[in-house]
């Protein structure tokens, strides 16, 4: 744990304000759910809650099936990080942050297809270009994205686009149940 040197007081309703610079650094947005942990040492820890993170083993199996069907690298992400992958070393991508492009796709709430030559990276520090990205919607909220990528920046075909869309829809439905 790292000390920030910032001290805040709890108000009369029990609220504490998380400073803007910490929210920006940790990518905490208004309305984001936070889990609260405590330990025997008296520490209170806030952690961003990822509903899709609870499906990570299921998402990993889905990513493997999707990779076999498309021959593209499959990344399944929550709003901030890659939580499942297939077609690439998992050590290389799991828990890495998504790029601003993927965040924008999620915020746009629509499937995006990038043609060869115009594809952008999906994960920070990894040279995998987005072929198609489909946001995962659950109960009207964006929970993450299914991203099909390739190192060569290949263009996704119609089947790849449909498979990514179905995968995102299916994962969204799984979170609702």
N, C-alpha and C positions, 0 to 999 in steps of 0.2 A: 504494500500500500504506500502511496506517495502523498506526503503532506503538501498542501497548496498554500498554506499561510493565510487562507481566507477564513474568517470567523463570521458566523451569522447567528442571530438570536431567534428563538422560537417565539412567534406571536401568541396572543391570547387564545387563538383558535387551534394552536398546536402546529402551525405551518412554519416551514422554513423555506427561504428562497434559494434555489440553486443559481449561483451567479451565471450571468450570460456567457462569459468566456469559458466556463466549464461546460455549459450546455452546448456551445458551439463546438468545442473540442471533442466532446463525447457524442456529438450528433443527437442530442436530446431535443425533440421538438415538442411544441405544445400538444398536449393530448397523448403523448407517448406513455405507455404503461411502465411503471417501475416496480420491481420486486423489492421487498424490504427484508433484509437479513439482520440478525443480531448474533453476537457471540458472547461467551462467558466473560470476556474482557471488557464488556460494556460498549463495544463498538456497534454502531448502526451503519449498515452498508446498503446503499441503493444500487440496484443492478437493472439495466434495461431488460425488460421482459420481451421475449421473442416467442409468440405463440407457435410459430412454425418450427422453432427449435425443438419443441416437444415431439415433433414428427421426424426428427433427423434420421433415425434408423430406417423408417419407412421411406423417407425422401431419398436416402442413399440407394435403396433398392430400386426405386422408381427411376433414379438417374441412370443406374446401370442398364435397365431395360430400354430406356430412351436412347442411350448411347449405342446400344446394339442395333436399334432400329434405324438410327440416322447416320452413324459413323462420324458424328460431330461430338465434340466435348460438351458435356452437360454440366451446368452449374445450377444449383438450387440455392437461392439466397434468401435471408430474411431482409429486413430493411437496411441492414448495415454490413453484414458479413456473409460469406459463403458458408453454408451449413452442410452441403452434400455435393459431391462431384463424381464424375465418371469420365474416363478417357484422358485423364491427366493425373499426375501424382497427387493424392489427397493431401499429403504433408505440405505440398507446394501451395495449395489454395484454401484449405479449410481455415476458418477464422480470419482470413484476410478481408480487408474492407472492399466493398464494391466501389466502383468509380462513380463520379458525379453523373456520368451518362446513364448508368443503370438506375441511380436514384431518380433522375429526371424521367426515365421511362416509367418507373413505378408511380411517380407523382402524376404523370400524364394519363395513367390508367388505360393504356391501349397497347396493343402488340406493335412492336417496332421491328422492321426488317432493314438490315444494312446491306447494300450491294457490295460486291467485291471492290476493294480499293477505297471505300468510304467507311469501312468498319472501324470502330473504336474499341479500345480495351474494356474488358468487363470488370476485372479485378485489379486493384492497385499493385503494381510491380510485376504483373504476369503478362506475357505477350500472347494473350488469347483474344482474338477480335470477335466482337458480337456479330453473329449471323442473324439471329432472331432472339428477341426477349419478350416474354409475356408476363405481365404482372399477376401475382396471386392475390385474388380478392376473397375476403372472408367477412361475411355480414356487413358488406358495404365498405369495408376498410381494406387498404392495401397492406398485405402482410409480408410480401416478398416478391420474388420473380423467378421464373424458369428461364435460363439463358443458355442458348446453344451457341457455341463458339468454335473457332478454328484458328490455328496458328497462322495459316495462310490467308485468312480473311475471306474464305469461300462464301458465296451467296447461298442462302437457304432456299430449297425448292418448296413448292406448295405443300408437300407432305410434311416436311420439317416444320413449317409454320403451323400447320394444323396440329401436329403432335405436341409442339410446345404449348399451344393454346389449350389443348385438351389436358395436358399435364398440369398447367396452372389452375385450370378450372377444377380438376379433380382434387388437387392438394387443398384448394380453398374449401371445397365441400368437406374434406376430411377434417379440417379444423373446426368446422361448424358442428360436426357431430361428436 
